[in-house]
Amino acid sequence: MLQANSFEIASDLEAEMEGLPATAAATLSRSVPDRIGPDRIGTPGVTLSKTAIIGNFPPRQCGLATFTRDMYACLSRALPQASWSVIAMNDPGAAYDYPSEVTHQVPQNDIAAYRALADELNENGTQVLFVQHEFGIYGGPSGAYLIECLERLNMPIVTTLHTVLENPNDEQRHVMRALIRLSSTLVTMAQKGRDILKRVYGVKDEQIQVVLHGAPSRPLRATSEFKPMLHLTGKKTLMTFGLLSPNKGIETVIKALPEIRKTCPEVVYLIIGATHPHLVRDEGEKYRESLIAMAAELGVEENVRFINRFMNDNDLIDVLQATDVYVTPYLTETQITSGTLSYALALGRPTVSTPYWHATEALADGVGIICPFSDVAAFTTAISSLLDNDNLRTEMSMRAYKAAQPSRWSEVARAYVVQAEADVANYDLPPEKLIVSLPEAPSWNAVSRMTDDCGIFQHGKYCLPDRQHGYCADDNARALSLVARQSNIAPLTAEQMKLGYIYASFMNHAWNNDSRFRNFMSYNREWLDDGGSDDCCARSYECLVDVARSNLPADLRQWASDLAAQILPKTPTWNSLRSRAVMIKNLIRTFGVVGDGQEIQAMVRYLTRDVHDRYRVQSRAGHDWFEPSLSYDNARVCEGLIVGGAFLGEAEMVKDGLASLTWLMKKQTRNGVFAPIPNSKFSDDGPDHPLYDQQPLEVLATIDACLTALRISGDTKWRDEAMRAFAWFHGENTSGLSLLDGNGGCYDGLNPNGVNLNQGAESILSYPMSWAALKADL
């Protein structure tokens, strides 16, 4: 077998042309680039001498690990003068025997390690960081821990996006917007990626570079040279490669084999790759076994070979060079890059594929053949025409080989180095990249002080728990949400973890096993109601979603998921406006954790339309609102319409939600400072509204809504509005008084005489929850 490395720089033209007819060699020689050299790369005045790359790395077995290794190899050859920090991500519970090139290892869920990495890269003078980004390899919600690292860096960041989601969920959109904000350059491997970045995320052209997936340089040689070593002499070979899963569409080709075999009885279909580990975990080898059974039922079992293992590059290249037709019969279009397709084309393999995004671009202009999804007849015709016609196969092979020249690792390295050096030359920390100044993490002394072994007390007398009023589910739900959200920011202390179990126990007991959460409990632990308000129930459901999506221990996450699943069918009975707005947001966050996706989508559509209908009925000139007057938790209503509209792809809903929040923020601004709506209602017919009592809970609701508006609209004014609201706690308010006591406590609000010195649960929770929201989003 060939032993050359997959990232080998192109050999000379004579070797590239080996085995080709003279006319083909003459045609290709005009398109083969010169081999890479230091004199061909660089920005005047810039020398990259200290660089870093982060991603997965072998021996971890996945496509991203292979890509990171090959990217490092081609870049290090292109920059022989540079020293490298190679950072490998470790999945939970795994340990790998990395090669010496790997200088750092980061445990996926250790947020402190991300921060320490950033500090070290800053201190050692790293000039540029190359990030390999894929959802699922970095810790935190949708990989938010990576953002924690990138925020701290003082260098340009070149981010390669291995996935560009057209319909991200809320958390994924948040991470993508942060990557866009922090990256000097975003690299996508297809023009479709550029289109999505511009259309969905509003990225400007000049921030995007399209650089093809790298592939090896090998001479274009006859498949007959490689078949003997693979025991394929005299066979016509089809091949599909990659982790096995139902979305690969392999059954389409197996179903085509009976007809293909009629004209080409020597056909062999090689299905190479281990079953996807997630599929093995959930279903074992059920999918592979179904394919084996299908082949047997169709009488083509002798024409199908399964190679159930992860194949290294050298072996893969050998098999590809023995392949007559490469097939990628994937079932969905949303794959923006395929490393194996890039390899196949670089090795001159005639290819038949379905029209997923990468294939549509790569196989255009006769480079390959595109067949409709799951169209057995089309695959039969395309594959048979190639196998039965040597000249047609040779012509397509030459076209593929020529078209793939820009994907040679030498050319990929050239593109990345030129861009990175330009980014270093132009790097200047822009205002929009400056980290919003947040104080250190708030103390939880007051939260602990207000909690006993039953739960958090509802009200306070000065800084003491007011036992006369007992406990409520509303506040214990907020407290549990705080613990869950904090776990996604930093590892919890033992005391914080203990509090989480107390609040979870309270909420578990609060569910009345019918359709509601009970709310009020006396100090002697007797329930005072059979069921709380709709708003209380929605907030209680929210804390379960927070736990299920947190980094809390698995037992708590499982409890929250199970209870949320039990409650989900009851939620349509919660009819209040604010409960519906809260549920819209949290049903969307429920995806992938609880319930059936289609049912949840239907519920979101119903609730969002109801909230939007209320806006359209009540809003009028000068009154962009859902009700005749404002009340409490007002910003939650705007947030529900914004996030629901974005989820449903309803631009009018998003526009109206943003309009209502804009109107509300004007109402909540006095002399340039944030002035939250008092808890009591007021009439909008008068010239003004009362200033007092201003309460911390309104600040929290406003911050959450503004951050959602920032994520969905991309308008940075909402970041400023969120920070202006947060400054209210610190004295930027109509009274000029801080609401914080310096020991983790927060006063109950502002009244006409100054600060209300009581400290109830709502207040002492609102400040750390506001801090956590800003820390996670900014």
Sequence and secondary structure as in RCSB ss.txt:
>XXXX:A:sequence
MLQANSFEIASDLEAEMEGLPATAAATLSRSVPDRIGPDRIGTPGVTLSKTAIIGNFPPRQCGLATFTRDMYACL
SRALPQASWSVIAMNDPGAAYDYPSEVTHQVPQNDIAAYRALADELNENGTQVLFVQHEFGIYGGPSGAYLIECL
ERLNMPIVTTLHTVLENPNDEQRHVMRALIRLSSTLVTMAQKGRDILKRVYGVKDEQIQVVLHGAPSRPLRATSE
FKPMLHLTGKKTLMTFGLLSPNKGIETVIKALPEIRKTCPEVVYLIIGATHPHLVRDEGEKYRESLIAMAAELGV
EENVRFINRFMNDNDLIDVLQATDVYVTPYLTETQITSGTLSYALALGRPTVSTPYWHATEALADGVGIICPFSD
VAAFTTAISSLLDNDNLRTEMSMRAYKAAQPSRWSEVARAYVVQAEADVANYDLPPEKLIVSLPEAPSWNAVSRM
TDDCGIFQHGKYCLPDRQHGYCADDNARALSLVARQSNIAPLTAEQMKLGYIYASFMNHAWNNDSRFRNFMSYNR
EWLDDGGSDDCCARSYECLVDVARSNLPADLRQWASDLAAQILPKTPTWNSLRSRAVMIKNLIRTFGVVGDGQEI
QAMVRYLTRDVHDRYRVQSRAGHDWFEPSLSYDNARVCEGLIVGGAFLGEAEMVKDGLASLTWLMKKQTRNGVFA
PIPNSKFSDDGPDHPLYDQQPLEVLATIDACLTALRISGDTKWRDEAMRAFAWFHGENTSGLSLLDGNGGCYDGL
NPNGVNLNQGAESILSYPMSWAALKADL
>XXXX:A:secstr
     TT     HHHHTTTS HHHHHHHHTT      GGG   TT    EEEEEE  TTS SHHHHHHHHHHHHH
HHH TT EEEEEEEE TT      TT  EEEETT HHHHHHHHHHHHHTT  EEEEEE TTSSSSGGGHHHHHHH
TT  S EEEEES   SS  HHHHHHHHHHHHH SEEEESSHHHHHHHHHHH   GGGEEE    B       GGG
TTGGGT TT EEEEEESSB GGG HHHHHHHHHHHHHH TTEEEEEES B HHHHHHHTTHHHHHHHHHHHHTT 
GGGEEEE S   HHHHHHHHHT SEEEE  S S     HHHHHHHHTT  EEE   HHHHHHTTTTTSEE  TT 
HHHHHHHHHHHHT HHHHHHHHHHHHHHTGGGBHHHHHHHHHHHHHHHHHH    GGGS     S    HHHHHT
B SS BBS EETTEE GGG EEHHHHHHHHHHHHHHHTTS   HHHHHHHHHHHHHHHHHB SSS B  EE TTS
 BS S   HHHHHHHHHHHHHHHTSSS HHHHHHHHHHHHHHGGGGGG  SHHHHHHHHHHHHHHTTTSS HHHH
HHHHHHHHHHHHHHHHHH BTTB  SSSSB SSHHHHHHHHHHHHHHHT HHHHHHHHHHHHHHHHHTEETTEE 
   SS B TTSS      B HHHHHHHHHHHHHHHHHH  THHHHHHHHHHHGGGT STT    B SSS B SEE
ETTEEE    HHHHHHHHHHHHHHHHH 
